[in-house]
Amino acid sequence: MDIKFDLNNSLYIKDPQESDLGKRILEHSIILINEIGFESFTFKKLASEIGSAEKSIYRYFDNKHLLLLFLTSWYWEWVYYLMTINMKNIDDPHKKLAVAIDNLVKATSENPMNKYINENILHRVVISEGVKAYHINEIDEENKAGLFYSYKKLVKTVADIISDVNPKFCYSTSLASNLFEMANNQIYFAEHLPRLSSIKTGRKQNDDLVIMLSLFANKILA
């Protein structure tokens, strides 16, 4: 049974999670954006990929920017879901923070419950293209419409844990958001601009990144 997240309905015209065509749009848009990049991605190319009319995609999304924001929001909801599950019955805030960092980096495992979402490929899309969903001129208007709620909810969850670890620390939200941005940037730099990262690509990449983020957080909060 597929996992369905309740996302802001301003992101879409028709919720793609509720129909077979919508799920195909999500599945193949993730694959196509990963293959050719967001700039080259078009609804026309996506329609050809799924064997459907281009106008059928416009019944779900007004434009490709909102589709990217939908995918990014879905991913942040997925990370939030994993954190919620894995922190259950944990009271120690230090252990909660460790779980949060681990889930942030390792939320890429494919979930057999979601046949139309490949979390591993989606993670790569978020790393390489996700920032384009909110580094835009219309950021203030879209923020007022609540389109970044999923990301802000996730950051607040970690910020609250940070405050529990050290109630005197005044920058919990900044540290939480920086942990997320740092994780994605370091993976991107390691793969494409290796002189900007101490993290090396390969089998131990995620483990090394978890160690680095944990070290930063724990040193700052000590």
Stockholm file with secondary structure:
# STOCKHOLM 1.0

chainA/1-222         MDIKFDLNNSLYIKDPQESDLGKRILEHSIILINEIGFESFTFKKLASEIGSAEKSIYRYFDNKHLLLLFLTSWYWEWVYYLMTINMKNIDDPHKKLAVAIDNLVKATSENPMNKYINENILHRVVISEGVKAYHINEIDEENKAGLFYSYKKLVKTVADIISDVNPKFCYSTSLASNLFEMANNQIYFAEHLPRLSSIKTGRKQNDDLVIMLSLFANKILA
#=GR chainA/1-222 SS CCCCCCCCGGGCSSCGGGSHHHHHHHHHHHHHHHHHCTTTCCHHHHHHHHTSCHHHHHTTCSSHHHHHHHHHHHHHHHHHHHHHHHTTTCCCHHHHHHHHHHHHHHTTSCCTTCSSCCHHHHHHHHHHHGGGGTSSTTHHHHHHTTTTHHHHHHHHHHHHHHHHHCTTCSCHHHHHHHHHHHHHHHHHHHHHCGGGCSCCCSTTHHHHHHHHHHHHHHHHHC
#=GC SS_cons         CCCCCCCCGGGCSSCGGGSHHHHHHHHHHHHHHHHHCTTTCCHHHHHHHHTSCHHHHHTTCSSHHHHHHHHHHHHHHHHHHHHHHHTTTCCCHHHHHHHHHHHHHHTTSCCTTCSSCCHHHHHHHHHHHGGGGTSSTTHHHHHHTTTTHHHHHHHHHHHHHHHHHCTTCSCHHHHHHHHHHHHHHHHHHHHHCGGGCSCCCSTTHHHHHHHHHHHHHHHHHC
//
